[in-house]
């Protein structure tokens, strides 16, 4: 006999939108999804922070999201990263994360990295750096980053890495809000 709630014997997994677009977050739903996913990954899943992973850089960082699409319409935030200028020409990327069920897609992290570095490049970046958790160093090397040296982030070992900007041409930034935020 079939179960009326689970006719196939177990819950049906939700559909995962296969199309994903990465861009600077500007819509309220993108910004709330960005904050929620960062908290879920860095505070809850990884336990790197208690409660929230927000810090002093969030006041001037540009949030970038990857959103899944279903039938050409944005569905939900499935990946996040932030970029910020630390000195003239020097930008940092950080807090890159992908929703657990989307990690098997493999391309979302790359889309976030490309959008982050190319956007910073368009905004005057001459040197793009990121502090990378040790298990992710090879992934970033595959995406044209090189190790600069060791770093400690919240007591955890990381590698400071630098992007090769020749692989990340400047991406036009059309949003006036983005340009005003980094000015």
Residue pairs with C-beta under 8 A, 6 or more apart in sequence:
3 9
6 12
15 70
16 68
16 101
16 102
16 105
17 68
17 69
17 70
17 75
17 78
18 68
18 105
19 68
19 69
19 70
19 72
20 66
20 67
20 68
20 69
20 78
20 79
20 102
20 105
20 107
20 108
20 111
21 66
21 67
21 69
21 74
21 111
22 64
22 65
22 66
22 67
22 79
22 108
22 111
22 112
22 114
22 115
23 64
23 65
23 67
23 115
24 62
24 63
24 64
24 115
24 119
24 173
24 175
24 178
25 31
25 33
25 34
25 63
25 64
25 65
25 77
26 175
26 177
26 178
29 77
30 63
30 65
30 67
30 74
30 77
31 63
33 65
33 67
33 76
33 77
34 63
34 65
34 77
34 80
35 54
36 77
37 77
37 78
37 79
37 80
37 97
37 99
38 53
38 54
38 80
38 95
38 97
39 51
39 52
39 53
40 99
41 80
41 97
41 99
42 48
42 49
42 53
42 95
42 97
43 49
43 50
43 51
43 52
43 53
45 100
48 154
48 156
49 154
53 95
57 82
57 84
57 92
57 94
58 82
60 84
60 85
60 181
60 182
61 82
61 83
61 84
62 82
62 83
62 84
62 119
62 178
62 181
62 182
63 80
63 82
64 80
64 81
64 82
64 83
64 112
64 115
64 116
64 119
65 77
65 79
65 80
66 77
66 78
66 79
66 80
66 98
66 108
66 111
66 112
67 74
67 75
67 76
67 77
67 78
68 74
68 75
68 76
68 78
68 102
69 75
77 99
78 98
78 99
78 102
78 108
79 96
79 97
79 98
79 99
79 102
79 108
79 109
79 111
79 112
80 95
80 96
80 97
80 112
81 93
81 94
81 95
81 96
81 97
81 112
81 113
81 115
81 116
82 93
82 94
82 95
82 116
83 91
83 92
83 93
83 94
83 116
83 119
83 120
84 91
84 92
85 91
85 92
85 120
85 123
85 124
85 125
85 182
86 92
88 124
89 124
89 125
89 126
89 127
90 125
90 126
90 127
90 129
91 120
91 123
91 125
91 127
91 128
91 129
92 128
92 129
92 130
92 131
93 113
93 116
93 117
93 120
93 128
93 129
93 130
93 163
94 130
94 131
96 109
96 112
96 113
96 116
96 130
98 105
98 108
98 109
98 112
102 108
109 139
109 143
110 143
113 140
113 143
113 163
114 143
114 168
115 171
117 125
117 128
117 163
117 165
117 168
118 168
118 169
118 170
118 171
119 171
119 173
119 178
120 128
121 128
121 165
121 168
121 169
121 170
121 171
122 170
122 171
122 172
122 173
123 173
123 178
123 179
123 182
125 165
126 165
127 162
127 165
128 162
128 163
128 165
128 168
129 148
129 160
129 161
129 162
129 163
130 140
130 145
130 160
130 161
130 163
131 151
131 153
131 158
131 159
131 160
131 161
132 140
132 145
132 158
132 159
132 160
132 161
133 156
133 158
134 157
134 158
134 159
137 147
137 159
137 161
140 161
141 147
141 161
143 163
144 163
144 164
144 167
144 168
145 161
145 162
145 163
145 164
146 161
146 162
146 164
147 159
147 160
147 161
148 159
148 160
148 161
148 162
149 159
149 160
150 157
150 158
150 159
150 160
151 157
151 158
151 159
151 160
152 158
173 179
